[in-house]
């Protein structure tokens, strides 16, 4: 027996469409999930939308349940919250998070879904994948009590990092972004805000997430001797220049990469990292990161607007509830 579902596909540069999908009945170790919400990971998904994934990164950048191949057509996405309709008795009716693309229903192995804690609303749980990136970055960064820290780039990932750091003991945390409206988000998260030219120098650690060479250059300028930048930006096929000819050597600075595909702590698993991220989302301060909502049927129209900035957003949430996306 099969059932009908619908999914978003990226089809060409700046274009996407909703296509029908036939789902097989779930097997004994699988679940059928009805999607409630998905989230747009704006930086990565707009990169996919324009075909900007470098050819040598096609395999690395595959989402867990991606269909098709880069550049197009491809079914892509990884922030999905739904309700288990069919599966083991202890999961039926549970709200779960899954690294699944934008699709009304889907069948996945039981091991691919993580129950959302009762303390976390489903609407907020779409942030789990991005908070997981922040957790991994901070495992890589290993901040110390009392560190002076800047997060350069107030997008979805940078704000998630700032939100987690806001609770770090004794840390001085400042969110740095060229958009002055990010000051309101910083305030909701409980951290300071500055425009790049006003950012406080003397930082022990800078987490860079602006995906611009200007942001990376400013990150290096903010550091004390022996300070370090953790680079979270994904530049895709763009080449950037880095001012290594200035004080990079004289201050003995460090730039290290962080990428969510690899666990930042060898004694943790992917499942443990995701479960921790969902636990952190019990904090209502994270609601400040969800700045827009669209019905599933309108997704092909809103994606190009998210890409060109005419619809400003940190996390843009997609709504699949009754009356929004009939199957």
N, C-alpha and C positions, 0 to 999 in steps of 0.2 A: 504494500500500500504506500502511495506517495501523497504528499500534501503540497499545496502551492505556497510559495513565499516570494518575496521580492527583495532585490539587492541593488545597491548602487555600484556602478562600474565607471571607472575613469576611461574614457574612450579616445580622446585626442587632446591636443594642447588646449587647456582651458575648458574642456567639454566633459560632461558626464551624463549618464542616463540611468534610469531605474529599469531593471530587467527582471522577468519572471525566473523563478528557480523552483525546481522540483526536488523535494526532500524525501529521502527514503525513511521508513520507520526506524526509530532508534533501536540498536542492538542491546544486548544485556548489560554492556558496560558503557552505554551512551545515554545522553540526555537530549530531550527536545526542549529548546528554550524559546520563549516568546519575548522579543526585545521590548523593553520599556523606554530606554534611552540609549543613545550612543553619543560620543563626543568627538568633535573635530580637533585633531592634533594639528593646529594651524600651520606651524612651520613645516613639518614633514609632509603633510597631505597637500599643501599648496605646491611643494616641490614636486611631488608625484604628479599633480595635476598639470604642471607645465612640462613634464618630461625631463626633470633636472637631476634624476638619479644617475650618477656616472656608471658607465657600462661595467667597470671593474668592481662596482659595489652592488650589482643587481642581486647576487646571491645573498650578500650580507644584509641587505635592506628588506628582504622578503618578510612580510608579516606572517605570524604563525598560521593563519588560515587564509592567506592570500590565494586567489585564483588568477590565472593569466600571468603574463610576464611583463616586466618593464620594457619599454615605456608604456605601451598600451596595446590592447585593452587589458585592464587589470582591476580586480576587486580588492580594495585596500582599506585598511583601518584596524584599530586595535583598542578601542575604548567602548565597551559594550556592557550594558547592564540589563538583565532580563529576569524572567520568572521561569523556573523549571516546570514544564507541563507534563512531561513523561520522563520517567527514570526511576532510580532507587527511591524507596518510600521516604527515606530521611531527607531527600532533596526536593521531592515534589512540593510545589508551592513556595519554595525558598527563593529569595532574591539572590542572584549570583552575578559576579563579574567575570567577563571572559575577554580575551584578546582577539575579538572577532570583528570583521568589517561591518559596514552599515547594512543590515539585513533584518527583515521583519521577524523571521523565525530561523533557527538553525539547529543542526544536530552535531554534537561534538562528544568526544570521550568525557567520561565523568571527571577524569584528572585535569581537564582543561578549564573547569569552572571552579571559582572560589566563592563560597558563601559570603554575602555581605553582612557584617555584624548588625545586630538590631539597632545599635546606636548610630548607624550611618544611613541617612536617607538615600534612597535609590538615585534621586536627582544629583546628589553630591558624589556618589560612588563612581560616576563616569570619570572622575579625576584620578582614579586609582593608578592607571598606567603612567600618568605623568608624575604623580607623587612617588611612584616606584623609581622613576628616573632620578628624582631628587634624592631619595634615600641612597641610591647607588652612588651618586655623585659625592655625597657626604661621607660615605664609606671610603671612597677614593681620597677625598680631601682630608679626612681625619682631623677636624678642627679640635682645638684645645680650649679648655676653660679660660675665659678672659680674652680670647682672640678678637682682634679688630678685623671685621670681615665686610667686604663689599660684594654685592651680587649685581653684576653689570648686565643689564638686559632684563626688562620687566615684562617679558612675555609669559606664556603659560608655564614653561619650565622654570624660568628664573623666579617667578613669583612662588612656585611650589617650593623651590629651594629656600627662599626667604621665609616662607611660612614655617618650614621645619626648623630653620635656624632661630626663629623668634623665640623658641622655647629652650634654646641651648644655654646652659648656665654661664652667666657672666660675660657673654659675648656682646660686642657692640656690632650691630648689623645695620647696614644701610643698603637700600635698593636704589640702583642708579639707572636712569632711563632718560632718553631725550623727550619723551612724551610727558608733559607736566600732569596730565590726568592720572598717571600712575601713582601720584601722591596719595590719592584717596584709597587705592588698593593697598599701598604700603601701610597706611594708617589702620585699615581694617585688619591687616595681618600682624600689627604690633611692631613694625620696624620703621626706622627713619627712611626718608627719601631725599634724593638730590638729583638735579640735572648733572650731566657729565662734567661740566666745567666747575661745578660747585662741590663735587664729591670729596669726601675727606680722604686725605692721603695717610700714609703711615699704616697701611693694612698688612696684617700677617698673611691673610688669605683673600684671594678674589676668585669668585666663581663667575666665569664669563658665559653668558647665554644670549648675547645680542645678535650673533651670526653676522657681525660686521667687522671689518678690519679696524675701523675707528674704535669700536668697543674693545677689541683686543689690545690695541695700542694704549688706550686709556687704562685698561686693567693693569698693564705692566707699570704704568706711571704711578699707580696708587700704592705700590708695594714698598715695604721696608726691605733693607738688605736681607738676603736669604728668604724672601717671601716667595709665595707660589701662586700661580694661576691654575685653576682646574677648568679646562676648556670643555664646555658642554655643547657648544654651537655645532650644528650640522650645516656645512656649506654646500653640500651637493657637488655640482660640477663647477662651482666658482672657485677661482684661485685668488688668494689674498696675500698681501704683503705684511710682514711683521717687522717692527723696528728693532731688530736684534743688534743693529750697529750703534745704539745709544747706550743706555745704562744697563742693558740686559746682563752683560758680562761683569761690569764693575760692581753691580749689586748682587751678583751670584743668584739671579732669579731662576725660577723653575716654572716651566709650562708642562702640564701633564694632561692627557686626554682622559675623558670618562665617557663611557657608552653603555647604555642599559643592557646591551646584548650579552655582556659578561658580568658575572657577579663580582662586586667590589670587595667582598670578604670571602675567603676560601672556605670558611666553616659555616656558610649559609647556603641554602638552596633557593631556587627561583620561587618555589611555593612559600617559603618563609619570608622572603623579601616582599612578595605581594600581600601576604597576610598582615605584615607589619604596616604596609602602606595603607591598607584598609582600616586598620586600627587607628592610625593617625588621623584619618578623615572623620573621626568622631568630633573633631574640633570644628565648630560652625564658622570659624574664621575663614575656612577654605571656600565658603560660599561666595566670597568676593571674587574668586577666580572664574566663576560662571557668569559671563556678561552678555549672553544672548541665547535665544532659543528659536528653533525652526521646526515645523512639522516635517516628517520624513519626505512627504511628497514634494516639498519645496526645495529639497537639498540640491538638485542640479542647478537651480537658479541662484542659490545663495553661495555656493562654493566659489565661483569666480569673484564675487563681491568680497568674500573673505580674503581671497588671494590678492586683490588689488587695494584692499584697505577701505573700500567704500562702506563695508560693514565691519566696524572695529570690534575686535573680540579678543579675549584671552582664550577661555574654553567656550566654544559655541556648542550648545547642547541640542541634540536632535530628538524630537518627541515622537514616539510611535504609539501612544495610547489611543484607546477607542475614540473614533471621530477624527483622528489625525492621519492614520495610515491603514485603511481597510485592506485586508488580505483577500 
